[in-house]
Amino acid sequence: MTATRWAAFRPLRHRNFALVWSAALISNVGTWMETVAVGDLVAVRTGEAGWTALVAAAGFLPLGLMGPIGGAIADRIDRRRFMLVTTALQAACAAALTLLSATGHASPVAVAAVVFVAGCVAGIGFPAYTAMMPDLVPREDLLGAVSLGQAQFNLGRVVGPALAGIAISLGSYTAAFAINTFSFAAMLVALVALDLPHVPHPDDEGSIWRRIRVGANASREEPGVRSAILLIAVIALTASPFIALIPAMARVRFDGGSGLTSAFVTAQGIGAVTGALLVPVLAERLGRHRLLMVGLVALPVALILYGAAPTPEAAVVALVGVGATYICVFSGIGTVVQLRAPFHLRARVVSLYFLALGTLYPVGALIQGPIADRVGLGQVTAGGAVALLAVVALIRVVRPDRLAALDDIDAYPSPFAPVDVTTPTDVPGSELA
């Protein structure tokens, strides 16, 4: 019982993971300060949900589009050095946004342009970060590591918006952008301190595009990865846009201020952190696959309650549930990709997973935002949730094998098992910290 209770924290015993997790937490606090400040700035200056969605899309769309290129590079070179370069470039983008704000030139167009460039850099670097995760912890702690990664990301969502709210209330978007600039230093220090095992690079030669095709073929041939990409694509179009529309929900639907925007984002973050900590515990009791199936039903139900909330207070409570169920689904599907991806193609396979998420989430936001300006934000959010629930039910009836493939390899075999999917368990630096 005690081991199960503390399952969520086991990955932190490993030095390398603890270093990266702590640094990412600091960096994400700064990132969320910037995200909230950018969304609030655009919402205030335009008063349109469509513009809010556009800026969110500008930051997230490149994450998917540039991912395959980053994945092809990350499978060929030292991932740590690659991440050092991309992290430094992200800091430079944050500094540019700080300068624009400080000089009074932070127009919505200029902000969207900088956010887009920063998204391109993050998109190239993110596959290396994600593919490195199984090198930081042994296989049995991978789900916990993925969940803790989501927890620190959303803990940043809790702390960052609160700090951003303080900065914005004092009339300083610049302070929020500057803090984010300096927060990247933590990740740079952690990357330098890592002690990673040597991982031989694959011998597939050729252009980047050829290596991307190799990863795409592997993603198509592995049934669990194929199902995960299909499912995250549906979620990105129907459910995920609620994230981009949170500032508009606060400002436009409920006629609130920056404080309500921060409250909404913080509520979602609290739910996400809670959900992320519960996922490993519940997975050990229910099974990872069964927990994912429950989450696929609970998420749309929570979104419907959020969309139908009659008051800001009710919306805050509903967002806690949305955050918890969203992370349950997101962590579960992401772990499927990590566990079932061929080891030597992991960065490329992961990048294609995020290609689906990164391209279709902003597309969904750009579709739902303008519709919401006409029919209402609550109706659009609830409608997307109903669509997700309908698609999951349809897959369950018509192609149940698609959902079954999301299970572990011993329950649903992979054409790449057992050799290619093996991840190292004797990771240097994985002793108790």
N, C-alpha and C positions, 0 to 999 in steps of 0.2 A: 504493500500500500504506500509506504514512504517513497519507494523508488518511482512509483507511478505519479505521485503527487509532485515530485521534483523533476519529472521527465522534461518539462519545458526548458529547464535551465542546464541540462547536461552538456550541451555544446560549449557552454562558457568555461568548462574545465580545460578546454584545449587552447593553448596560448595564442596560436595564430588566429583562431576564430575570435577570441576575446579582443585581440588588438583591432581587427577589422571592424568588429561589431561596435566597439566603443568609439572608434574614429568616425564610422558611418553615422552614429547617433549624433555626434557633434555637428557633422556636416549637414545632416538632414534637418536639424533645428534651424540652421541658417537658410537652407533651401526652402523650408516651409515659411519662414519669415518673408522671404522674397516672393514666394508663390501667392501668399495672402495679400501682400502689399501690391503686387502687380494686378491681381484680380480686382482689388478694391479701387486702385487708381483708375483702371479702365472703366469699371462700373460707374464710378463717380463722374468721370469726364464724358461718358457717352450715354449712360442710362439705358443701355440696350443689352439684352441677354445675348443677342447675336454677336456683339463685339467681345463680350466676356468669353463666349465659347471659341471665338476666333483666336484670341490670344492663348487660351489653353491649348488649342489645337496646334498653334505655332510652336509651342514647347514640346508637345508630346508626339506629333506626327513624325518628326525626324528620328525620334527614338526607335521607331519601327523601321523606317525606310533605310536608315544608315546601319541598322543592326547587322544585316547579313554581311556587309563589308567588314564591319568590326569583328564579326565572328570568324570570317575567313582569315583575317589577319591574326586574331588571337590564337588560332590553332597552329600557327606557324612560327610565332616569335614568343619571347619571354613575356608572359602576361603581366607580371608585376611592373616591368619597365614600361610596358605599353600603357598601363594604368597611371603611372607617374606622369606621363606626357599628357594624357587626356584630362587628368585632374587639374594639372596646372593650367590648361587651356580653359577649363570651366571656371577657374578662379579669375582668369582674365576677362571672361564674358561678364561675370558678376561685377568686376571692377568697372567695366564699360557702362553697365546699367547704373551703377552708383554715380558715375561721372555725369551721365545724362540727367539724372534726377537733381544732382547738386547744382547743375548749371541751368536748370529750368527747361531742358529740351526733351523731357520724357513724355512725348506725345504718344498716343496709342499706336501709331504706325511705327515709330522708332522703338518703342518697347517691344512690339511684336517681332521686329527684325532682330533685336538682340536675343530675345527669347528663342527665336528660331535657330540662330547660330549656336546658342548654348545647347539646344536640343540635338543639333547635329553632332556636336562633340560628345555629348552624353550617350547618344545612340551608338557611336563608334566604340566607346569605351565600355558600355554596359555588358556586352556579351563576355568580355574578359573577366569582369567582376563576378558575374553569375556562374560562369564555367569554373572559376577558381574555388567556388564554395565546397564541392566534394573533396578538394585537396586540403581543406582546413579542418575537416572533421571525419571520423570514420563513418562508414555507410549507415550503421544503426542510429546515428545521431543526425542524419541528413534532414529528416522531416522537422526535427526540433530546430535545426539550424535555419532552415527556410522560414519556419514560423517565427523564430526569434529575429530574423532579418526583417520580417514584416512588422514585428513588435517595435523594433527600434525605429523603423521608418515611420510608423504611426505614433510612436512616442514623440518623435520630432514634430508630427502633426499636432500633438497636444501642446507641447511647449512653444514651438515656433509661432503658431497663430496668437498665443497669449502675449508673447513678446512683441509680435508685429502689431497687435492691437494697441499696446502701450505706445509703441513708436508712432503709429498713425494718429492716435489721439493727441499726441504732442505735436502733430503737424509735420512729421518727418518720415517720408518714404525713404529718403536717402539713408537714414540710420539702418533700416531693415536691410537695404541692399548692401551696405558696407559690412554689416555683421556677417552676411552670407559670404562675402568675398574672403574674409579672414577665416571662416569656418573650414575652408578646404585645406588649410594647413594641417589639421588633425589627420586627415587621410594621407597626406603626403608623408608625414612622420611615421604612421603605421605601416605604410607600404615599404618604407626603407627598413623597418625593423623586422619584417616577416622572415621566417625561416621555412622556405618551401622545398618540397622534394623536387628532384629533377624529373621532368616529364618529357619523354622523347616526343618530338614532333612527328606528325604523319609524313609519309614519304610521297604523298600525292602531289605531283608538280603541276605546273600550269598557271594560268591566270587566276585572278581573284574570282572571276565569274565562273570558271570551271570548278573551283573549289566550292563555291556557293551551290552549284548544281549537284555536286557530290553530297553536300549536306541536305539538300532538298530531296534527293532520292532516298537517303536514309530516313528522313522524316516521314516520307510517304510509305516506306516499306515497314516501319515499326508501327504496329497497330495502336499501341498506347499513345505514342507521340502524335500520330495522325488524329486520333480522337481528341487529344488535349488541345491541339491547334484548332480543330473544328469548333470545340466547345468554347474556347476563349474568344474566338471570333464572334460567336453569337452573343456572348456576354458583353464584349466590347461595344457591339452595336446597340444592344437593348438596355443593359443595366449600367455600365460604366459611365455613361454621360452625366449621371447625376453628380459626379465629382466636379466636372467643369461648370455645372450650373448652380453650385452651392452659393457663390457670391450673388448671382442674380436672384436666387430663391430668397435670400435674406434682404437684398436691396429692393427688388421689384415686387415680389409677391407679398412679402410681409412688411414692406416699407420701413425696413430697419436701417441701422447704420453699420459702421465698421465693427462695432462691438458684437452685433448679431452675427455678422459674417464669421468673426473669430469664434463665437459660441458654436455655430454650426460645424465649422471645421474641427474644432476641439472635441465636440460630441462624437463626431465620426471617428476621430483619433482614439478617444477613450474606448469606444466599442471595438475598434480594430486591435488595440493593445490587449484588451481583455480576451478577445477571440483568439489572437495569436498565442497567448499564454495557455489557453484552454485546449487548443488544437492537439498538441502532442499528448496531453493527458487523456482526452476523449478518444484519440486515435488508438491508444493502447488498450482502451476498454471496449470500444466498438469496432475497431478495425479502421484503417485509413480509408478504404474504399467505401465502406458504409457511411462513414462520417461525411465524405464528399457528396454522396447521394442525398443525404439529409440537408446539407448546405445548399444544394441546387434547388431545393424546394423552399427552404427558409429564407434565402436571399430575396426572391421576388415578393414573398409575403411581406417582408420587412420594408421593401421599397414601396409597395402599395400603401402601407400604413404611413410612410413618410410623405408620399405624394398627396394623401388624403388628409393630412394633419390640418386641423382647423386653426391652430394658433402656433406662434413661434415656440412656445414651451412644449407643445405636443411634438412639433417637428424635431426639437432637440432630443427628446426621449426616443423618438423613432430612429433618429440618426445613430444613436448608440447601437441599436439592433442592426441597422444597416451595416455599420462598420464591422461588427463582430461576424456577421454572416458572410460579408464580402471577403473578409480575410480568410475565413474558413474555406471558401471555394477557391480563392486565388492561391492560397498556400497548397491546397490539395492538388490542384491541377499543375502548379509549378513543380511540385515534387515528382509527379508522374514523369515529366519531361527530364528532370535531373536523373532519376533512377533508370529510365529506360533508354536514354540516348546512348548511342555507341560512344565509348570512352574517348576515342581519338577524334571524334567529330562533335564533341559535346558543345563547344562554343558555337559552331555553325548551327546545330540543331536548336539550341537555346535561342539563338538570334532569330531564327525563323518563327519560333513561338512568339517572340516579342514583336516580330514584323506584323503578325496577325493582330496582336493587341494594339501595337503602336499606330497602325494605320487605320484600323476600324474604330478605335475609341474616338479619335478626333472627328472621323467621318460621322459617327453617331452623334457627337456633340454638335457638329455643324448642321446636322439634320434636325435634331431635337430643339436646338436653341431658337432658330427662326419660327418653328412651329409653335414653340412655347410663347413667343411674343404675340401669337394670334389666338391660341386656344387656352393658354394657361400652363404654368410650369408644373403644377401638381398633376394635372391631367396627363401631360406628356410623360412624366416620371412613372406614374402608375401604369400608363399604357405600355411603356417599354418593359416593365416588370411582368405584365400579363403576357406579352409576346415571348419573353424568356421562358416563362413557365410552360407556355404552349409548345415551344420548340423542344424543351426537355421531355415533355410528355409524349410528343410525337416520336422522338428518337427512341424512347423507352418501348413504344409499341411496335414501331416499324423496324428499327435496327438496334435491338438490345445489345448486340455484340459490341457496338460502339461504346457503350457505357461499361460493359464488362472489361474491355481492353484497358480501362483506367486502373485496373487492379494491379497488384504486384506481379512480377514476372513468374513466380512459382505458381500463381493462380491463373495467369493468362500468358502463355509463353511468348517470347520475342524471337524473331529470326536472328537476332544478334547475340542471344544468350548462348553459353554463359560467359564467354571470354570478353567480348567487347564492352559489356555493360559493367564489368567489375571495376570498382573504385578502390583506391588504396586505403588500407586501414592502418598501416604502420606509418602514419604521417609524422615527420619530425616536428617537435614542438607541441605534440598533442598530449603531453603529460599534464597532470593536474597543475593548474596555474597557481 
